[in-house]
């Protein structure tokens, strides 16, 4: 079974992936951040590196989905292939950070690749306001995220909400993280797990 967690930068995807992997004994699959050769350059010069970054992510996500489905394990994944195509790439294009030529090439490649991809059995979307995102980004202290602009996070949030509103290719659970802390508060974590349990009962 394939379970994926989606959400904006700083929404808590990696933390929840780790927690649920430990709780259920699932195999975690994390987004390649520290090993990404373009990410730091991208935050320094978005226009120069936007296309290369998105192509790298697309390659990595396709490989991840293939590995997950081939493994035969129950896997929980940090971020999906769809978020790059429906949120990050079009946002970069609209901001003038990716040319129309590069965006069209990227999206054509995504459409071809996605035709070979089976969607997650359950998608968990972590909804978070911009202030919540900023607080959590500052808390984790990644140096390359210091230059992320508030308007960038806001645009991404708007695109996430638009994508989730139209998500129909699989089962979806939305968790609002603005007034909970599932990392430090056991009651909040129990509430999140109860919601996930309710969805899982229909999958097994």
C-alpha positions in Angstrom: 0.0 0.0 0.0 1.2 3.5 -0.8 0.3 6.4 1.5 1.6 9.9 0.7 1.7 13.2 2.6 1.3 16.5 0.8 1.7 20.0 2.0 3.5 23.3 1.6 7.1 23.9 2.7 7.1 23.7 6.5 3.7 22.1 6.9 5.2 19.1 8.8 5.3 16.4 6.1 8.6 14.9 7.1 7.8 14.9 10.8 4.4 13.2 10.2 6.0 10.7 7.8 8.5 9.7 10.5 5.9 9.5 13.2 3.5 7.3 11.2 6.3 5.1 9.9 7.3 4.4 13.5 3.7 4.0 14.7 2.5 1.6 12.0 5.8 0.0 11.1 5.6 1.4 7.6 8.6 2.0 5.4 9.2 5.8 5.1 10.2 7.3 1.8 11.6 10.9 2.1 12.0 13.7 -0.2 15.6 14.2 -1.4 16.5 17.5 0.2 20.0 17.3 1.6 21.3 15.4 -1.5 19.5 17.7 -4.0 22.3 19.4 -6.1 20.1 22.3 -7.2 18.1 23.4 -4.1 20.6 25.8 -2.5 21.4 27.4 -5.9 17.7 27.7 -6.6 17.0 29.7 -3.5 20.0 32.0 -4.4 18.9 32.5 -8.0 15.4 31.1 -8.8 15.3 32.3 -12.4 18.6 30.6 -13.3 17.8 27.2 -11.6 14.0 26.8 -11.7 13.9 24.5 -14.7 16.8 22.3 -13.6 15.3 22.0 -10.1 11.9 20.9 -11.4 13.3 18.4 -13.8 15.5 16.9 -11.0 12.4 16.6 -8.7 10.3 15.1 -11.5 13.0 12.4 -12.1 13.3 11.7 -8.4 9.6 11.4 -7.8 9.0 9.1 -10.7 11.9 6.9 -9.5 10.3 7.0 -6.0 6.9 5.9 -7.1 8.4 3.0 -9.2 10.4 1.9 -6.2 7.4 2.1 -3.9 5.1 0.0 -6.1 7.9 -2.5 -6.8 8.8 -3.0 -3.2 5.6 -4.7 -2.1 5.8 -2.9 1.2 3.4 -0.5 2.8 5.2 2.8 2.2 4.5 6.3 3.5 6.0 9.0 1.2 7.0 12.5 2.0 5.5 14.7 -1.0 4.1 13.5 -4.3 4.9 13.8 -8.0 1.7 15.8 -8.5 2.8 18.7 -6.2 5.7 19.6 -8.5 3.5 19.7 -11.6 0.4 21.4 -10.2 2.0 23.7 -7.6 5.7 24.4 -7.8 6.3 24.5 -11.6 3.2 26.6 -12.5 3.9 29.0 -9.7 7.5 29.5 -10.9 6.1 30.1 -14.4 3.5 32.7 -13.2 6.1 34.5 -11.2 8.3 34.9 -14.3 11.0 32.6 -12.8 10.5 29.9 -15.5 10.1 30.7 -19.1 7.0 29.5 -21.1 9.3 27.3 -23.2 10.8 25.6 -20.2 7.4 25.2 -18.5 5.7 23.7 -21.5 8.6 21.3 -21.9 8.4 20.4 -18.2 4.6 19.9 -18.1 4.6 17.8 -21.3 7.2 15.5 -19.7 5.2 15.3 -16.5 2.0 14.3 -18.5 3.9 11.5 -20.2 5.4 10.3 -17.0 2.2 10.5 -15.0 0.5 8.2 -17.4 2.7 5.4 -16.0 2.1 6.4 -12.4 -0.5 4.9 -10.0 -1.7 7.4 -7.5 -1.4 6.9 -3.7 -3.9 4.7 -2.0 -4.4 7.5 0.5 -3.2 11.1 0.2 -2.9 13.1 3.5 -2.9 16.8 2.9 -1.5 19.0 5.7 -3.2 22.4 5.6 -1.3 25.3 7.1 -1.5 29.1 7.1 1.5 31.2 6.1 2.3 32.2 9.7 2.2 28.5 10.7 4.6 27.7 7.8 7.0 30.5 8.7 7.1 29.5 12.4 7.9 25.9 11.5 10.5 26.8 8.8 12.3 29.0 11.4 12.1 26.3 14.0 13.9 23.7 11.8 16.6 26.2 10.8 17.7 25.1 7.3 20.1 27.7 6.1 19.0 27.5 2.4 15.4 28.3 3.4 16.3 31.7 5.0 15.6 33.5 1.7 12.1 32.1 1.1 9.7 35.0 0.7 6.3 35.3 2.3 4.6 36.0 -1.1 6.2 32.8 -2.4 4.7 30.7 0.4 1.3 32.5 0.0 1.2 31.6 -3.8 2.1 28.0 -3.1 -0.7 27.8 -0.5 -3.2 29.1 -2.9 -2.1 26.5 -5.5 -2.2 23.7 -2.9 -5.8 24.6 -2.0 -6.8 24.7 -5.7 -5.2 21.4 -6.4 -6.7 19.7 -3.4 -10.2 21.0 -4.2 -10.0 19.1 -7.5 -8.2 16.0 -6.3 -10.3 13.0 -7.4 -7.8 10.3 -8.4 -7.7 8.7 -5.0 -8.7 8.8 -1.3 -8.0 12.1 0.4 -7.7 13.1 4.1 -7.2 16.8 5.0 -5.6 17.7 8.3 -5.6 21.3 9.4 -2.4 21.9 11.3 -2.9 25.5 12.3 -4.2 24.8 15.8 -2.5 21.5 16.6 1.0 20.3 17.3 1.2 16.6 16.5 5.0 16.6 17.1 4.9 17.9 20.7 1.3 17.3 21.9 0.3 13.6 22.3 -3.4 14.4 22.4 -3.1 16.2 19.0 -1.2 13.3 17.6 -3.8 10.8 18.8 -6.5 12.9 17.1 -4.5 12.8 13.8 -4.0 9.0 14.1 -7.7 8.5 14.8 -8.6 10.3 11.6 -6.0 8.3 9.6 -7.4 5.1 11.2 -10.8 5.9 9.9 -9.5 6.2 6.4 -7.3 3.1 6.6 -10.3 1.0 7.6 -11.6 1.4 4.1 -8.3 0.4 2.5 -7.3 -2.8 4.1 
